[in-house]
């Protein structure tokens, strides 16, 4: 069968998913089972994947789905705890004390606080925490999900204390042949990772600085009373300052300290600078801006949860919660996330030491495992327990919070089961006797053959494709790093720059990853409207990929010119 036809067959389930979700606005609860069945048919008929291997891939997906649902449930539960205790009211008033302008609140909460959570935990945690917090502060559920997904961009490459680089790039590259080749050049893997880290930080610093401005533009254009881009432009000076407040320390950390801390240090320093600037009115627009009045919200904006001030909650009086006590659960969470992710501390080893899994499922070579104690969900549950005491909650409030959270997670579970199962069939489609590589790798190889010397422009898109399918920068890097390295070598391009383009593109792809969209939607009760979310998040995703591709073309091209000049000299 021709490579072109095989490429079409491989991409067909993705096109169908996009058509159903975005084109026909069919809920993911219907679209994902159809897409899963189509993926199974393509994998079985054309990739000769046996039903036994498909079943093993589905069993593997159960472990991943559990991890996602566990995190989402715990994030929802913490917000319900804060909503019932009155902590949400205090937090809302606190942000209004910094600035009543919703545009400024988005920059502080989403861009900076969300980036810190990404740097500490990763794996979809920022959207699961930020989206319901925005709803609690009076933002429409649809805007909360879109903005929560947008934060999963610049900070993601160094999320979870550098996991996409330390696990994704390293795991994707490590093989005996490449190790031997690097040894001949006098290189070690650690040096390659540091180069990729520095290059990725440079690209992100250029492209990501405008992300807070993009967030404000999206908010004003789609959720403002006047639906105006102009109202977003009014905040450009402050948004640019906020972007630089994060990306400059982020860049310096990436250049000199390695992949573990750029997102953490950038967000912490940025948060201090931007909050101080906002309190003093530095670069703020003269006129305060607010979203559309709630009475005028269309149904598509609304979720099935209302966390703003305990609506639907117990009517019993709430004790006054101080600002410090209201934020204490998030401060504890941030601290736990950091100390549990640092390899220098013993806590990480203790938490990862407990693993639940199955090796060689049904004799297929496919394995699955979970580290439940290490997941952010466990830390979130610990924080929920501490919140019970810190906020002096009662049993009735706790039972209501668990009930509300449980009802939401049941709705998300079915959709995620099919979405993640589809992903695992895709990734495991190379486990056959047919000799064909897996479907994602075949699509990447086809793209490389077609584009030739302009490949640096398309390298980020391959990274984004992996993240779109797998919902993870780390998994995309695992799938495509060796492929990207090979293409760069064959085309005579700098491999560490092509790998950086892969890492940055995979980060951007998280904004449109299907099960990220489903998971984020679940936290605010927006299930069934995933297509609307994708139609909006595609804009910042395209911005990120196009800008990254253009930077890649220029930088890789200049390096090639310099190398040829030096050879001739």
One Martini backbone bead per residue (centre of mass of N, CA, C, O) as a GRO file, in nm:
protein
  569
    1UNK     BB    1   0.099   0.035   0.020
    2UNK     BB    2   0.090   0.355   0.009
    3UNK     BB    3   0.205   0.613   0.200
    4UNK     BB    4  -0.033   0.806   0.155
    5UNK     BB    5  -0.257   0.609   0.244
    6UNK     BB    6  -0.144   0.550   0.526
    7UNK     BB    7  -0.164   0.837   0.624
    8UNK     BB    8  -0.467   0.868   0.594
    9UNK     BB    9  -0.545   0.635   0.784
   10UNK     BB   10  -0.402   0.747   1.039
   11UNK     BB   11  -0.560   1.038   1.036
   12UNK     BB   12  -0.865   0.980   1.025
   13UNK     BB   13  -0.956   0.974   1.329
   14UNK     BB   14  -0.874   1.270   1.381
   15UNK     BB   15  -1.059   1.400   1.169
   16UNK     BB   16  -1.321   1.290   1.284
   17UNK     BB   17  -1.301   1.416   1.561
   18UNK     BB   18  -1.293   1.709   1.460
   19UNK     BB   19  -1.559   1.705   1.302
   20UNK     BB   20  -1.749   1.630   1.537
   21UNK     BB   21  -1.663   1.849   1.747
   22UNK     BB   22  -1.641   2.110   1.554
   23UNK     BB   23  -1.838   2.083   1.312
   24UNK     BB   24  -2.101   1.925   1.469
   25UNK     BB   25  -2.106   1.948   1.786
   26UNK     BB   26  -2.034   1.685   1.920
   27UNK     BB   27  -2.011   1.521   2.184
   28UNK     BB   28  -1.766   1.336   2.335
   29UNK     BB   29  -1.958   1.101   2.429
   30UNK     BB   30  -1.991   1.032   2.112
   31UNK     BB   31  -1.722   1.078   1.950
   32UNK     BB   32  -1.516   0.886   2.097
   33UNK     BB   33  -1.637   0.607   2.038
   34UNK     BB   34  -1.619   0.637   1.730
   35UNK     BB   35  -1.311   0.687   1.717
   36UNK     BB   36  -1.225   0.426   1.852
   37UNK     BB   37  -1.347   0.227   1.646
   38UNK     BB   38  -1.190   0.335   1.403
   39UNK     BB   39  -0.908   0.277   1.517
   40UNK     BB   40  -0.944  -0.029   1.541
   41UNK     BB   41  -0.993  -0.087   1.243
   42UNK     BB   42  -0.730   0.028   1.131
   43UNK     BB   43  -0.534  -0.138   1.308
   44UNK     BB   44  -0.637  -0.424   1.223
   45UNK     BB   45  -0.644  -0.409   0.906
   46UNK     BB   46  -0.361  -0.236   0.840
   47UNK     BB   47  -0.168  -0.314   1.109
   48UNK     BB   48  -0.236  -0.597   1.236
   49UNK     BB   49  -0.384  -0.572   1.502
   50UNK     BB   50  -0.469  -0.745   1.752
   51UNK     BB   51  -0.720  -0.798   1.977
   52UNK     BB   52  -0.531  -0.853   2.211
   53UNK     BB   53  -0.369  -0.588   2.189
   54UNK     BB   54  -0.608  -0.399   2.210
   55UNK     BB   55  -0.697  -0.495   2.490
   56UNK     BB   56  -0.430  -0.421   2.629
   57UNK     BB   57  -0.448  -0.116   2.564
   58UNK     BB   58  -0.708  -0.072   2.723
   59UNK     BB   59  -0.599  -0.160   2.997
   60UNK     BB   60  -0.384   0.057   3.002
   61UNK     BB   61  -0.588   0.300   2.996
   62UNK     BB   62  -0.706   0.266   3.284
   63UNK     BB   63  -0.464   0.380   3.436
   64UNK     BB   64  -0.465   0.662   3.306
   65UNK     BB   65  -0.756   0.738   3.374
   66UNK     BB   66  -0.726   0.725   3.676
   67UNK     BB   67  -0.518   0.949   3.704
   68UNK     BB   68  -0.694   1.175   3.588
   69UNK     BB   69  -0.948   1.144   3.773
   70UNK     BB   70  -0.802   1.182   4.039
   71UNK     BB   71  -0.712   1.473   3.992
   72UNK     BB   72  -0.986   1.599   3.923
   73UNK     BB   73  -1.138   1.523   4.178
   74UNK     BB   74  -0.948   1.663   4.382
   75UNK     BB   75  -0.977   1.949   4.263
   76UNK     BB   76  -1.282   1.973   4.301
   77UNK     BB   77  -1.290   1.917   4.605
   78UNK     BB   78  -1.129   2.162   4.698
   79UNK     BB   79  -1.328   2.372   4.587
   80UNK     BB   80  -1.570   2.275   4.755
   81UNK     BB   81  -1.448   2.324   5.027
   82UNK     BB   82  -1.406   2.634   4.982
   83UNK     BB   83  -1.702   2.697   4.920
   84UNK     BB   84  -1.829   2.593   5.192
   85UNK     BB   85  -1.629   2.762   5.391
   86UNK     BB   86  -1.565   3.059   5.232
   87UNK     BB   87  -1.289   3.089   5.077
   88UNK     BB   88  -1.382   3.194   4.799
   89UNK     BB   89  -1.481   3.471   4.890
   90UNK     BB   90  -1.205   3.571   4.988
   91UNK     BB   91  -1.049   3.537   4.724
   92UNK     BB   92  -1.221   3.722   4.554
   93UNK     BB   93  -1.176   3.978   4.727
   94UNK     BB   94  -0.869   3.978   4.691
   95UNK     BB   95  -0.859   4.024   4.384
   96UNK     BB   96  -1.024   4.286   4.399
   97UNK     BB   97  -0.800   4.428   4.567
   98UNK     BB   98  -0.597   4.433   4.338
   99UNK     BB   99  -0.829   4.384   4.102
  100UNK     BB  100  -1.137   4.429   3.923
  101UNK     BB  101  -0.999   4.342   3.671
  102UNK     BB  102  -1.030   4.062   3.480
  103UNK     BB  103  -0.765   4.081   3.317
  104UNK     BB  104  -0.575   4.081   3.564
  105UNK     BB  105  -0.671   3.819   3.695
  106UNK     BB  106  -0.584   3.632   3.465
  107UNK     BB  107  -0.280   3.685   3.477
  108UNK     BB  108  -0.239   3.592   3.772
  109UNK     BB  109  -0.386   3.313   3.778
  110UNK     BB  110  -0.306   3.179   3.505
  111UNK     BB  111  -0.016   3.260   3.417
  112UNK     BB  112   0.120   3.232   3.711
  113UNK     BB  113  -0.021   3.022   3.891
  114UNK     BB  114  -0.048   2.806   3.666
  115UNK     BB  115   0.261   2.784   3.607
  116UNK     BB  116   0.337   2.679   3.883
  117UNK     BB  117   0.171   2.418   3.874
  118UNK     BB  118   0.314   2.310   3.626
  119UNK     BB  119   0.603   2.307   3.743
  120UNK     BB  120   0.521   2.104   3.979
  121UNK     BB  121   0.311   1.885   3.817
  122UNK     BB  122   0.143   1.875   3.573
  123UNK     BB  123  -0.064   1.677   3.392
  124UNK     BB  124  -0.326   1.894   3.391
  125UNK     BB  125  -0.346   2.052   3.667
  126UNK     BB  126  -0.397   2.355   3.607
  127UNK     BB  127  -0.684   2.333   3.485
  128UNK     BB  128  -0.808   2.182   3.735
  129UNK     BB  129  -0.758   2.446   3.917
  130UNK     BB  130  -0.818   2.713   3.755
  131UNK     BB  131  -1.101   2.681   3.636
  132UNK     BB  132  -1.270   2.664   3.906
  133UNK     BB  133  -1.161   2.930   4.019
  134UNK     BB  134  -1.284   3.115   3.805
  135UNK     BB  135  -1.576   3.038   3.859
  136UNK     BB  136  -1.565   3.132   4.159
  137UNK     BB  137  -1.502   3.442   4.036
  138UNK     BB  138  -1.728   3.470   3.777
  139UNK     BB  139  -1.663   3.299   3.540
  140UNK     BB  140  -1.715   3.144   3.272
  141UNK     BB  141  -1.673   2.821   3.200
  142UNK     BB  142  -1.559   2.849   2.914
  143UNK     BB  143  -1.333   3.050   2.983
  144UNK     BB  144  -1.190   2.874   3.196
  145UNK     BB  145  -1.102   2.647   3.007
  146UNK     BB  146  -0.949   2.805   2.793
  147UNK     BB  147  -0.746   2.938   2.991
  148UNK     BB  148  -0.646   2.673   3.125
  149UNK     BB  149  -0.522   2.566   2.853
  150UNK     BB  150  -0.326   2.806   2.781
  151UNK     BB  151  -0.118   2.752   3.017
  152UNK     BB  152  -0.048   2.485   2.841
  153UNK     BB  153   0.266   2.588   2.733
  154UNK     BB  154   0.529   2.740   2.832
  155UNK     BB  155   0.554   2.559   3.107
  156UNK     BB  156   0.555   2.253   3.004
  157UNK     BB  157   0.851   2.170   2.929
  158UNK     BB  158   0.901   2.234   3.266
  159UNK     BB  159   0.723   2.042   3.389
  160UNK     BB  160   0.735   1.856   3.657
  161UNK     BB  161   1.034   1.920   3.701
  162UNK     BB  162   1.128   1.839   3.385
  163UNK     BB  163   1.000   1.576   3.257
  164UNK     BB  164   0.995   1.617   2.938
  165UNK     BB  165   1.311   1.603   2.943
  166UNK     BB  166   1.412   1.381   3.152
  167UNK     BB  167   1.206   1.166   3.018
  168UNK     BB  168   1.130   1.224   2.723
  169UNK     BB  169   1.399   1.281   2.577
  170UNK     BB  170   1.572   1.065   2.704
  171UNK     BB  171   1.382   0.819   2.645
  172UNK     BB  172   1.372   0.877   2.329
  173UNK     BB  173   1.701   0.851   2.282
  174UNK     BB  174   1.775   0.600   2.429
  175UNK     BB  175   2.035   0.415   2.269
  176UNK     BB  176   2.306   0.243   2.172
  177UNK     BB  177   2.374   0.393   1.908
  178UNK     BB  178   2.363   0.687   2.014
  179UNK     BB  179   2.556   0.656   2.250
  180UNK     BB  180   2.801   0.587   2.070
  181UNK     BB  181   2.799   0.845   1.900
  182UNK     BB  182   2.839   1.046   2.135
  183UNK     BB  183   3.106   0.929   2.236
  184UNK     BB  184   3.269   1.000   1.976
  185UNK     BB  185   3.203   1.319   2.031
  186UNK     BB  186   3.215   1.366   2.355
  187UNK     BB  187   2.927   1.302   2.462
  188UNK     BB  188   2.647   1.350   2.676
  189UNK     BB  189   2.326   1.341   2.770
  190UNK     BB  190   2.334   1.587   2.959
  191UNK     BB  191   2.426   1.785   2.735
  192UNK     BB  192   2.185   1.756   2.549
  193UNK     BB  193   1.970   1.848   2.756
  194UNK     BB  194   2.089   2.132   2.802
  195UNK     BB  195   2.059   2.228   2.510
  196UNK     BB  196   1.754   2.185   2.484
  197UNK     BB  197   1.677   2.365   2.717
  198UNK     BB  198   1.796   2.630   2.612
  199UNK     BB  199   1.648   2.636   2.338
  200UNK     BB  200   1.359   2.623   2.451
  201UNK     BB  201   1.375   2.881   2.625
  202UNK     BB  202   1.418   3.077   2.392
  203UNK     BB  203   1.157   3.022   2.236
  204UNK     BB  204   0.953   3.066   2.465
  205UNK     BB  205   1.037   3.359   2.536
  206UNK     BB  206   0.934   3.473   2.266
  207UNK     BB  207   0.643   3.347   2.243
  208UNK     BB  208   0.529   3.354   2.553
  209UNK     BB  209   0.513   3.662   2.623
  210UNK     BB  210   0.214   3.685   2.468
  211UNK     BB  211   0.008   3.504   2.627
  212UNK     BB  212  -0.139   3.706   2.819
  213UNK     BB  213  -0.251   3.868   2.581
  214UNK     BB  214  -0.414   3.639   2.457
  215UNK     BB  215  -0.599   3.595   2.698
  216UNK     BB  216  -0.727   3.876   2.693
  217UNK     BB  217  -0.834   3.871   2.407
  218UNK     BB  218  -1.022   3.627   2.440
  219UNK     BB  219  -1.194   3.745   2.664
  220UNK     BB  220  -1.293   4.008   2.518
  221UNK     BB  221  -1.401   3.890   2.244
  222UNK     BB  222  -1.593   3.641   2.379
  223UNK     BB  223  -1.679   3.781   2.698
  224UNK     BB  224  -1.763   4.056   2.633
  225UNK     BB  225  -1.992   4.296   2.589
  226UNK     BB  226  -1.839   4.405   2.304
  227UNK     BB  227  -1.654   4.209   2.155
  228UNK     BB  228  -1.339   4.329   2.196
  229UNK     BB  229  -1.013   4.382   2.104
  230UNK     BB  230  -0.954   4.665   2.219
  231UNK     BB  231  -0.982   4.590   2.525
  232UNK     BB  232  -0.722   4.417   2.511
  233UNK     BB  233  -0.514   4.638   2.412
  234UNK     BB  234  -0.518   4.809   2.680
  235UNK     BB  235  -0.326   4.571   2.827
  236UNK     BB  236  -0.052   4.537   2.686
  237UNK     BB  237   0.163   4.655   2.879
  238UNK     BB  238   0.095   4.464   3.119
  239UNK     BB  239   0.118   4.195   2.965
  240UNK     BB  240   0.413   4.229   2.881
  241UNK     BB  241   0.526   4.255   3.163
  242UNK     BB  242   0.418   3.974   3.257
  243UNK     BB  243   0.569   3.808   3.050
  244UNK     BB  244   0.859   3.901   3.135
  245UNK     BB  245   0.842   3.826   3.440
  246UNK     BB  246   0.859   3.521   3.349
  247UNK     BB  247   1.063   3.472   3.096
  248UNK     BB  248   1.334   3.580   3.204
  249UNK     BB  249   1.385   3.384   3.443
  250UNK     BB  250   1.327   3.135   3.272
  251UNK     BB  251   1.564   3.169   3.076
  252UNK     BB  252   1.800   3.179   3.279
  253UNK     BB  253   1.741   2.903   3.402
  254UNK     BB  254   1.765   2.737   3.135
  255UNK     BB  255   2.068   2.823   3.075
  256UNK     BB  256   2.197   2.755   3.392
  257UNK     BB  257   2.002   2.513   3.557
  258UNK     BB  258   1.796   2.372   3.384
  259UNK     BB  259   1.476   2.185   3.369
  260UNK     BB  260   1.339   2.205   3.663
  261UNK     BB  261   1.297   2.558   3.717
  262UNK     BB  262   1.177   2.769   3.515
  263UNK     BB  263   0.869   2.769   3.592
  264UNK     BB  264   0.898   2.820   3.895
  265UNK     BB  265   1.074   3.078   3.901
  266UNK     BB  266   0.916   3.251   3.698
  267UNK     BB  267   0.640   3.252   3.855
  268UNK     BB  268   0.732   3.358   4.132
  269UNK     BB  269   0.861   3.622   4.040
  270UNK     BB  270   0.622   3.721   3.869
  271UNK     BB  271   0.410   3.733   4.093
  272UNK     BB  272   0.548   3.949   4.266
  273UNK     BB  273   0.567   4.171   4.048
  274UNK     BB  274   0.266   4.186   3.948
  275UNK     BB  275   0.118   4.237   4.212
  276UNK     BB  276   0.269   4.494   4.285
  277UNK     BB  277   0.194   4.650   4.028
  278UNK     BB  278  -0.117   4.632   4.057
  279UNK     BB  279  -0.141   4.778   4.335
  280UNK     BB  280   0.009   5.046   4.198
  281UNK     BB  281  -0.094   5.081   3.886
  282UNK     BB  282   0.103   4.961   3.685
  283UNK     BB  283  -0.006   4.989   3.354
  284UNK     BB  284  -0.292   5.042   3.401
  285UNK     BB  285  -0.590   5.090   3.309
  286UNK     BB  286  -0.829   5.328   3.375
  287UNK     BB  287  -1.045   5.116   3.295
  288UNK     BB  288  -1.261   4.896   3.413
  289UNK     BB  289  -1.312   4.548   3.346
  290UNK     BB  290  -1.579   4.332   3.234
  291UNK     BB  291  -1.788   4.099   3.194
  292UNK     BB  292  -2.054   3.973   3.108
  293UNK     BB  293  -2.351   3.957   3.212
  294UNK     BB  294  -2.499   3.682   3.340
  295UNK     BB  295  -2.789   3.721   3.211
  296UNK     BB  296  -2.633   3.716   2.905
  297UNK     BB  297  -2.561   3.430   2.900
  298UNK     BB  298  -2.510   3.173   2.727
  299UNK     BB  299  -2.533   2.834   2.752
  300UNK     BB  300  -2.237   2.772   2.642
  301UNK     BB  301  -2.097   2.910   2.906
  302UNK     BB  302  -2.225   2.700   3.093
  303UNK     BB  303  -2.222   2.517   3.376
  304UNK     BB  304  -2.314   2.273   3.636
  305UNK     BB  305  -2.137   2.466   3.816
  306UNK     BB  306  -2.139   2.655   4.141
  307UNK     BB  307  -1.862   2.830   4.323
  308UNK     BB  308  -1.886   3.127   4.414
  309UNK     BB  309  -2.107   3.117   4.699
  310UNK     BB  310  -2.261   2.844   4.757
  311UNK     BB  311  -2.445   2.754   4.542
  312UNK     BB  312  -2.631   2.490   4.663
  313UNK     BB  313  -2.557   2.516   4.948
  314UNK     BB  314  -2.534   2.566   5.249
  315UNK     BB  315  -2.715   2.804   5.461
  316UNK     BB  316  -2.525   2.814   5.669
  317UNK     BB  317  -2.322   2.976   5.847
  318UNK     BB  318  -2.013   3.138   5.796
  319UNK     BB  319  -1.707   3.169   5.871
  320UNK     BB  320  -1.459   3.377   5.882
  321UNK     BB  321  -1.205   3.410   5.631
  322UNK     BB  322  -0.901   3.460   5.596
  323UNK     BB  323  -0.670   3.514   5.362
  324UNK     BB  324  -0.461   3.315   5.467
  325UNK     BB  325  -0.657   3.071   5.507
  326UNK     BB  326  -0.768   3.060   5.217
  327UNK     BB  327  -0.465   3.013   5.084
  328UNK     BB  328  -0.330   2.780   5.238
  329UNK     BB  329  -0.398   2.530   5.060
  330UNK     BB  330  -0.226   2.633   4.813
  331UNK     BB  331   0.041   2.663   4.960
  332UNK     BB  332   0.064   2.370   5.047
  333UNK     BB  333   0.043   2.247   4.767
  334UNK     BB  334   0.292   2.381   4.648
  335UNK     BB  335   0.493   2.265   4.852
  336UNK     BB  336   0.433   1.962   4.801
  337UNK     BB  337   0.498   1.957   4.500
  338UNK     BB  338   0.793   2.037   4.523
  339UNK     BB  339   0.907   1.827   4.740
  340UNK     BB  340   0.796   1.574   4.561
  341UNK     BB  341   0.991   1.656   4.293
  342UNK     BB  342   1.260   1.647   4.431
  343UNK     BB  343   1.543   1.446   4.396
  344UNK     BB  344   1.700   1.545   4.665
  345UNK     BB  345   1.454   1.425   4.804
  346UNK     BB  346   1.294   1.150   4.966
  347UNK     BB  347   0.987   1.172   4.895
  348UNK     BB  348   0.984   1.073   4.605
  349UNK     BB  349   1.079   0.783   4.665
  350UNK     BB  350   0.843   0.703   4.848
  351UNK     BB  351   0.606   0.758   4.648
  352UNK     BB  352   0.728   0.581   4.401
  353UNK     BB  353   0.755   0.300   4.553
  354UNK     BB  354   0.448   0.288   4.496
  355UNK     BB  355   0.310   0.033   4.281
  356UNK     BB  356   0.065  -0.021   4.017
  357UNK     BB  357   0.066  -0.323   3.804
  358UNK     BB  358   0.125  -0.459   3.462
  359UNK     BB  359   0.300  -0.709   3.305
  360UNK     BB  360   0.258  -0.827   3.016
  361UNK     BB  361  -0.020  -0.811   2.874
  362UNK     BB  362  -0.124  -1.105   2.751
  363UNK     BB  363   0.169  -1.130   2.608
  364UNK     BB  364   0.230  -0.833   2.443
  365UNK     BB  365   0.434  -0.618   2.608
  366UNK     BB  366   0.228  -0.463   2.765
  367UNK     BB  367   0.226  -0.198   3.005
  368UNK     BB  368   0.110  -0.106   3.345
  369UNK     BB  369   0.100   0.195   3.561
  370UNK     BB  370   0.092   0.329   3.906
  371UNK     BB  371   0.148   0.629   4.128
  372UNK     BB  372  -0.069   0.732   4.354
  373UNK     BB  373   0.110   0.894   4.566
  374UNK     BB  374   0.244   1.090   4.335
  375UNK     BB  375   0.000   1.212   4.268
  376UNK     BB  376  -0.169   1.509   4.291
  377UNK     BB  377  -0.425   1.387   4.418
  378UNK     BB  378  -0.305   1.315   4.695
  379UNK     BB  379  -0.225   1.603   4.775
  380UNK     BB  380  -0.510   1.718   4.754
  381UNK     BB  381  -0.633   1.538   4.977
  382UNK     BB  382  -0.454   1.639   5.201
  383UNK     BB  383  -0.553   1.933   5.176
  384UNK     BB  384  -0.845   1.874   5.240
  385UNK     BB  385  -0.796   1.777   5.527
  386UNK     BB  386  -0.665   2.042   5.625
  387UNK     BB  387  -0.909   2.225   5.556
  388UNK     BB  388  -1.106   2.113   5.762
  389UNK     BB  389  -0.939   2.242   5.998
  390UNK     BB  390  -0.869   2.534   5.907
  391UNK     BB  391  -1.200   2.591   5.836
  392UNK     BB  392  -1.398   2.451   6.028
  393UNK     BB  393  -1.554   2.208   5.939
  394UNK     BB  394  -1.824   1.996   5.862
  395UNK     BB  395  -1.978   1.705   5.778
  396UNK     BB  396  -2.189   1.821   5.581
  397UNK     BB  397  -1.990   1.967   5.393
  398UNK     BB  398  -1.822   1.720   5.314
  399UNK     BB  399  -2.048   1.546   5.191
  400UNK     BB  400  -2.129   1.753   4.974
  401UNK     BB  401  -1.856   1.771   4.830
  402UNK     BB  402  -1.839   1.471   4.749
  403UNK     BB  403  -2.103   1.458   4.590
  404UNK     BB  404  -2.046   1.674   4.375
  405UNK     BB  405  -1.779   1.548   4.268
  406UNK     BB  406  -1.884   1.264   4.190
  407UNK     BB  407  -2.089   1.353   3.973
  408UNK     BB  408  -1.877   1.478   3.781
  409UNK     BB  409  -1.681   1.227   3.735
  410UNK     BB  410  -1.877   1.034   3.595
  411UNK     BB  411  -1.908   1.198   3.329
  412UNK     BB  412  -1.596   1.186   3.251
  413UNK     BB  413  -1.517   0.883   3.243
  414UNK     BB  414  -1.630   0.778   2.969
  415UNK     BB  415  -1.477   0.966   2.781
  416UNK     BB  416  -1.186   0.895   2.875
  417UNK     BB  417  -1.185   0.597   2.809
  418UNK     BB  418  -1.196   0.641   2.496
  419UNK     BB  419  -0.967   0.846   2.455
  420UNK     BB  420  -0.732   0.679   2.580
  421UNK     BB  421  -0.772   0.419   2.417
  422UNK     BB  422  -0.708   0.543   2.145
  423UNK     BB  423  -0.419   0.627   2.214
  424UNK     BB  424  -0.307   0.337   2.278
  425UNK     BB  425  -0.356   0.221   1.999
  426UNK     BB  426  -0.181   0.412   1.847
  427UNK     BB  427   0.093   0.360   2.000
  428UNK     BB  428   0.060   0.024   1.966
  429UNK     BB  429   0.059  -0.020   1.639
  430UNK     BB  430   0.373  -0.134   1.627
  431UNK     BB  431   0.287  -0.423   1.769
  432UNK     BB  432   0.377  -0.597   1.495
  433UNK     BB  433   0.435  -0.816   1.205
  434UNK     BB  434   0.419  -0.605   0.956
  435UNK     BB  435   0.652  -0.362   0.995
  436UNK     BB  436   0.504  -0.129   1.101
  437UNK     BB  437   0.475   0.157   1.222
  438UNK     BB  438   0.333   0.364   1.400
  439UNK     BB  439   0.107   0.600   1.334
  440UNK     BB  440   0.260   0.853   1.439
  441UNK     BB  441   0.531   0.786   1.296
  442UNK     BB  442   0.425   0.779   1.007
  443UNK     BB  443   0.332   1.074   0.996
  444UNK     BB  444   0.612   1.195   1.048
  445UNK     BB  445   0.765   1.068   0.808
  446UNK     BB  446   0.589   1.186   0.585
  447UNK     BB  447   0.642   1.483   0.649
  448UNK     BB  448   0.952   1.481   0.612
  449UNK     BB  449   0.952   1.397   0.309
  450UNK     BB  450   0.776   1.646   0.198
  451UNK     BB  451   0.949   1.912   0.317
  452UNK     BB  452   1.247   1.901   0.393
  453UNK     BB  453   1.424   2.202   0.442
  454UNK     BB  454   1.148   2.307   0.599
  455UNK     BB  455   1.124   2.135   0.861
  456UNK     BB  456   1.141   2.333   1.110
  457UNK     BB  457   0.844   2.430   1.074
  458UNK     BB  458   0.719   2.121   1.135
  459UNK     BB  459   0.835   2.006   1.403
  460UNK     BB  460   0.623   2.124   1.608
  461UNK     BB  461   0.375   1.970   1.483
  462UNK     BB  462   0.465   1.690   1.569
  463UNK     BB  463   0.461   1.747   1.868
  464UNK     BB  464   0.158   1.828   1.873
  465UNK     BB  465   0.047   1.561   1.772
  466UNK     BB  466   0.138   1.394   2.016
  467UNK     BB  467  -0.023   1.563   2.226
  468UNK     BB  468  -0.304   1.533   2.102
  469UNK     BB  469  -0.310   1.225   2.138
  470UNK     BB  470  -0.177   1.196   2.448
  471UNK     BB  471  -0.174   1.461   2.642
  472UNK     BB  472   0.161   1.482   2.626
  473UNK     BB  473   0.478   1.591   2.625
  474UNK     BB  474   0.631   1.342   2.718
  475UNK     BB  475   0.510   1.138   2.513
  476UNK     BB  476   0.591   1.288   2.259
  477UNK     BB  477   0.896   1.272   2.317
  478UNK     BB  478   0.910   0.965   2.325
  479UNK     BB  479   0.809   0.918   2.028
  480UNK     BB  480   0.994   1.167   1.857
  481UNK     BB  481   1.296   1.219   1.924
  482UNK     BB  482   1.449   1.012   1.744
  483UNK     BB  483   1.323   1.107   1.483
  484UNK     BB  484   1.420   1.402   1.494
  485UNK     BB  485   1.717   1.334   1.505
  486UNK     BB  486   1.730   1.181   1.233
  487UNK     BB  487   1.637   1.409   1.049
  488UNK     BB  488   1.854   1.614   1.120
  489UNK     BB  489   2.093   1.439   1.026
  490UNK     BB  490   1.999   1.390   0.727
  491UNK     BB  491   1.972   1.723   0.680
  492UNK     BB  492   2.203   1.882   0.838
  493UNK     BB  493   2.098   1.950   1.130
  494UNK     BB  494   2.049   2.070   1.441
  495UNK     BB  495   1.939   1.857   1.680
  496UNK     BB  496   1.885   2.044   1.935
  497UNK     BB  497   1.683   2.225   1.781
  498UNK     BB  498   1.478   2.014   1.689
  499UNK     BB  499   1.417   1.914   1.978
  500UNK     BB  500   1.311   2.187   2.075
  501UNK     BB  501   1.074   2.203   1.875
  502UNK     BB  502   0.938   1.952   1.984
  503UNK     BB  503   0.897   2.050   2.280
  504UNK     BB  504   0.732   2.307   2.212
  505UNK     BB  505   0.508   2.179   2.040
  506UNK     BB  506   0.408   1.983   2.264
  507UNK     BB  507   0.316   2.206   2.451
  508UNK     BB  508   0.103   2.338   2.259
  509UNK     BB  509  -0.074   2.072   2.219
  510UNK     BB  510  -0.220   2.084   2.504
  511UNK     BB  511  -0.453   2.288   2.419
  512UNK     BB  512  -0.589   2.033   2.218
  513UNK     BB  513  -0.609   1.800   2.389
  514UNK     BB  514  -0.864   1.598   2.438
  515UNK     BB  515  -0.828   1.501   2.744
  516UNK     BB  516  -0.780   1.788   2.848
  517UNK     BB  517  -1.052   1.905   2.770
  518UNK     BB  518  -1.224   1.706   2.930
  519UNK     BB  519  -1.098   1.749   3.211
  520UNK     BB  520  -1.151   2.055   3.229
  521UNK     BB  521  -1.459   2.043   3.183
  522UNK     BB  522  -1.526   1.868   3.436
  523UNK     BB  523  -1.452   2.090   3.661
  524UNK     BB  524  -1.722   2.281   3.540
  525UNK     BB  525  -1.954   2.135   3.380
  526UNK     BB  526  -1.876   2.112   3.033
  527UNK     BB  527  -1.984   1.872   2.918
  528UNK     BB  528  -2.039   1.868   2.552
  529UNK     BB  529  -1.832   2.141   2.474
  530UNK     BB  530  -1.555   2.071   2.328
  531UNK     BB  531  -1.579   2.203   2.044
  532UNK     BB  532  -1.584   2.496   2.141
  533UNK     BB  533  -1.308   2.492   2.271
  534UNK     BB  534  -1.139   2.412   2.018
  535UNK     BB  535  -1.220   2.664   1.843
  536UNK     BB  536  -1.050   2.852   2.039
  537UNK     BB  537  -0.763   2.707   2.103
  538UNK     BB  538  -0.649   2.707   1.808
  539UNK     BB  539  -0.535   2.995   1.796
  540UNK     BB  540  -0.296   2.985   2.005
  541UNK     BB  541  -0.172   2.732   1.878
  542UNK     BB  542  -0.101   2.851   1.601
  543UNK     BB  543   0.074   3.072   1.701
  544UNK     BB  544   0.287   2.895   1.837
  545UNK     BB  545   0.366   2.718   1.588
  546UNK     BB  546   0.437   2.935   1.380
  547UNK     BB  547   0.648   3.090   1.544
  548UNK     BB  548   0.831   2.848   1.600
  549UNK     BB  549   0.883   2.771   1.304
  550UNK     BB  550   1.014   3.039   1.218
  551UNK     BB  551   1.243   3.032   1.421
  552UNK     BB  552   1.358   2.763   1.322
  553UNK     BB  553   1.429   2.850   1.037
  554UNK     BB  554   1.626   3.074   1.112
  555UNK     BB  555   1.821   2.929   1.308
  556UNK     BB  556   1.894   2.678   1.137
  557UNK     BB  557   1.982   2.839   0.890
  558UNK     BB  558   2.212   3.003   1.025
  559UNK     BB  559   2.376   2.762   1.120
  560UNK     BB  560   2.426   2.649   0.836
  561UNK     BB  561   2.576   2.895   0.722
  562UNK     BB  562   2.804   2.903   0.929
  563UNK     BB  563   2.913   2.618   0.881
  564UNK     BB  564   2.982   2.658   0.578
  565UNK     BB  565   3.175   2.894   0.620
  566UNK     BB  566   3.382   2.746   0.804
  567UNK     BB  567   3.454   2.527   0.602
  568UNK     BB  568   3.559   2.719   0.376
  569UNK     BB  569   3.773   2.856   0.570
   0.00000   0.00000   0.00000
